[in-house]
Amino acid sequence: MSTTLTETISAPQAPDIGYHPDEAKWRARTAQRLAQDPKLRSLPLPDGFPAKVEGPIVWEGKDWTDESQFVYRLSSNELQEINEALAHFKGLGVKKGYISKETFPLPTLGPKLYELARELYEGRGFFVLRTIPVDEYSREDLVIVYTGVSSHVGSDRGKQDSKNSVVLHIKDLSPKHAKGASGIGYSAHTSDRQTFHTDQGDLISLLTLETAAEGGVSKLASSSRVYNEIAATRPDLIHTLSEPWPIDRFGADPAYVMRPVLWNVDGNIIIQYTRRQFTGYSAQVRSPNIPPLTEAQAEALDALQFTAEKFAYDMTLQKGDIQYISSLGLLHAREGFRDEEDHTRHLIRLWLRNGELAWKMPDILKPYWDRMYSLGPDQQEFPLEAELRTKHSGGLPPGAK
């Protein structure tokens, strides 16, 4: 008589981690992992990663003591120049996709905007243009003005959804949704807090049409400062972040792709991720049958969040401000907010790229960037009102404001 033994192999268990960070769980996970392996703190960094990054892109929130350090205030002459550029473009009788530095000429302001674009790629990674008089324009003219001014910062515009929209309206749409916020899979269309993340593309531009009655503060953090802190205290997590992760594609085929979260390319620390890709968000639940995060990845994901919080700068945007951010050099987040009838938070977003100043990209990201910035002038769409975002077709789920 023979006996056959059957071994049951259990599937890896997903760590206890959700979209909304829990600091107590993070600290408990950290303590447990260090207790199991105290040598994690003393591991050498991966090949090609520096012990410390230096330069103007490395900063802490406390470094910004006055808005004059990063706010450029438009003069009355510059605003008049913008109006003249608007009239010039409208006189051409062409589609909005043809907006460019040449068709929206700003002879005085344009060179200044180019120098501010240098600040995005070679300096601190952000600035604010203040103030576009948004109430003086029709919505269509305002979109032309916003796109025209921004073309002098970055002339390439990225598509943000499957409809070829190159502008996206950031607004709480949950009151109009049958299921409220629980039926929306992108936090950009809710009033919920957003965790630190990056968007796809080089640069993010946000024009504030209206502010919330309360909250909605913009939070920025230097990716290089976050890197320096983690590299000095937990070099093992630099290993974890620079190794492949399962990126959820939320129903696409294939269901997920594997890629790192962190790179060092030509001395530039690049972090590209959004927490939703690993935890899901509300109606956009994490897909089944894809590899779960490891405990090390769960700890690293929280380490990015809480280290960014430690060194973040909180920025309150005013109506008419245009905020420009490097999505390669900075992490960004947003506090939750509360709207009222006469104060309904509404921003318009562009994803930009300045080909003359652009950083070299990690090889694995190049196809996504090429696809994102591939739209010709006749293909670009400029919706004038907010609508629920459709699935992005670029293959790499992007971040959302």
Secondary structure, 3 states (H helix, E strand, C coil): CCCCCCCCCCCCCCCCCCCCCCHHHHHHHHHHHHHHCHHHHHCCCCCCCCCCCCCCCCCCHHHCCCHHHCEEECCHHHHHHHHHHHHHHHHHCCCHHHCCCCCCCCCCHHHHHHHHHHHHHHCCCEEEEECCCHHHCCHHHHHHHHHHHHCCCCCEECCCCCCCECEEEEECCHHHCCCHHHHCCCHHHCCCCEEEECCCCCEEEEEEEECCCEECCEEEEEHHHHHHHHHHHCHHHHHHHCCCEEEECCCCCCCEEEECCEEEECCEEEECCCCHHHHCECCECCCCCCCCCCHHHHHHHHHHHHHHHHHCEEECCCCCCEEEEECCCEEEEECCEECECCECCEEEEEEEECCCCCCCCCCCCHHHHHHHCCCCCCCCECCCCCCCCCCCCCCCCCCCC
